[in-house]
Amino acid sequence: MPQPDLLSWEPPQTVLAFEEVEVRGATLAARISRAVSVALRDCGQPRKRVAKAMGDYLGEDVSPAMLDAYASVGRDQHRISVPRMMALMHATGDRRLMEMLAEPMGWAVIERRFLPLIRVAALRDREDELRREREALMRRARGEGAL
């Protein structure tokens, strides 16, 4: 078994997002349409298969023509609904769609497996804060002759 190259190791990507240039649009609806288009392009599946997977997920018919409409910036009357966006994420596995919706609120979409590490980081921050407070109180106690 070959020895892994430690210098070539890169940390896992915790947040996946669209390139801004790919989803640029004058309105939120235009950005979402462009994101749908990019997700469909990048998933490597024909739209017919994506539509079938979405329909199976939703328990209703979804056609490739509907996907074309959702992906078209010029088709204002055919905006994707939340359940259909969820079905698209399910069918394509593209979490960049969810990230695009979360990012303007200052949120990030990450895999659940990273949650314990985020909690550890928050606890370390709190420990540092408590240590600084304890040290300041000890300096004050010394300065006032309590120690």
C-alpha positions in Angstrom: 0.0 0.0 0.0 1.5 3.3 -1.0 2.3 6.0 1.6 -0.1 8.9 1.4 1.4 12.2 0.5 0.8 14.5 3.5 1.7 17.6 1.5 -1.1 16.9 -1.1 -3.8 16.5 1.5 -6.5 19.1 1.4 -9.3 19.5 4.0 -12.8 18.4 2.8 -15.0 21.1 1.4 -17.6 21.7 4.0 -19.7 24.2 1.9 -20.4 23.8 -1.7 -21.7 26.8 -3.7 -22.3 27.8 -7.3 -19.7 30.1 -8.9 -21.3 33.6 -8.8 -20.8 34.0 -12.5 -22.9 30.9 -13.2 -26.0 32.1 -11.3 -25.8 35.9 -11.8 -29.2 37.4 -12.3 -31.1 40.7 -11.9 -33.6 39.1 -9.6 -33.8 36.2 -7.1 -36.1 34.3 -9.5 -33.5 34.7 -12.3 -30.7 33.5 -10.0 -32.8 30.4 -9.0 -33.6 29.6 -12.6 -29.9 29.8 -13.5 -29.0 27.6 -10.5 -31.6 25.0 -11.6 -30.0 25.1 -15.1 -26.5 24.6 -13.7 -27.6 21.8 -11.4 -29.3 20.0 -14.3 -26.2 20.5 -16.5 -23.8 19.3 -13.8 -25.6 16.3 -12.6 -24.6 14.2 -15.5 -28.1 12.8 -16.0 -30.6 13.3 -18.8 -33.5 15.6 -17.8 -35.9 12.8 -18.5 -34.2 10.7 -15.7 -34.1 13.7 -13.3 -37.8 14.4 -14.0 -38.7 10.8 -13.3 -36.6 10.8 -10.0 -38.3 14.0 -9.0 -41.8 12.6 -9.8 -41.0 9.4 -7.8 -39.9 11.6 -4.8 -43.0 13.7 -5.0 -45.5 11.1 -6.0 -46.6 13.2 -8.9 -45.7 13.8 -12.6 -42.8 15.9 -13.4 -41.8 16.3 -17.1 -38.6 17.3 -18.7 -40.5 20.3 -20.2 -41.2 21.5 -16.6 -37.5 21.3 -15.9 -36.8 23.3 -19.0 -39.3 25.9 -17.8 -37.8 26.1 -14.3 -34.3 26.5 -15.8 -35.4 29.3 -18.1 -34.9 32.9 -16.9 -37.5 34.1 -19.4 -40.3 31.9 -18.2 -41.5 34.0 -15.3 -44.8 32.0 -14.8 -42.9 28.8 -14.3 -40.9 29.3 -11.0 -39.9 26.2 -9.2 -41.8 25.5 -5.9 -40.2 24.5 -2.6 -41.3 20.8 -2.9 -40.0 20.6 -6.4 -36.7 22.3 -5.5 -36.4 19.6 -2.7 -37.1 16.9 -5.3 -34.5 18.4 -7.6 -31.9 18.4 -4.9 -32.9 14.8 -4.1 -32.7 13.8 -7.8 -29.4 15.6 -8.6 -27.7 15.4 -5.2 -26.7 19.0 -5.7 -26.7 20.8 -2.3 -25.4 24.0 -4.0 -29.1 24.7 -4.6 -29.8 24.8 -0.8 -26.6 26.7 -0.2 -27.7 29.4 -2.6 -30.9 29.9 -0.6 -29.2 29.8 2.8 -26.2 32.1 2.0 -28.1 35.5 1.9 -29.3 34.8 5.5 -25.7 34.3 6.6 -26.2 30.5 7.0 -24.3 27.6 5.5 -25.4 24.2 4.4 -23.1 21.5 5.7 -23.1 17.7 6.1 -24.4 16.6 9.5 -21.2 14.7 10.2 -19.5 18.1 10.7 -21.9 19.3 13.4 -19.9 17.8 16.3 -16.8 19.6 15.1 -18.7 22.9 15.0 -19.9 22.3 18.6 -16.3 21.5 19.6 -15.1 24.8 18.1 -17.9 26.7 19.9 -17.0 25.0 23.2 -13.3 26.0 22.7 -14.3 29.6 22.1 -16.3 29.5 25.3 -13.4 27.9 27.2 -11.1 30.7 25.9 -13.5 33.3 27.1 -13.9 31.7 30.5 -10.1 31.4 30.8 -9.6 35.1 30.0 -12.3 36.1 32.5 -10.7 33.8 35.2 -7.2 35.3 34.5 -8.6 38.9 34.7 -10.3 38.1 38.0 -7.1 36.6 39.4 -5.1 39.7 38.4 -7.7 41.9 40.1 -7.6 39.7 43.2 -3.8 39.9 43.4 -3.9 43.7 42.8 -6.4 44.1 45.6 -4.4 42.0 48.0 -6.9 39.1 48.1 -4.2 36.6 47.2 
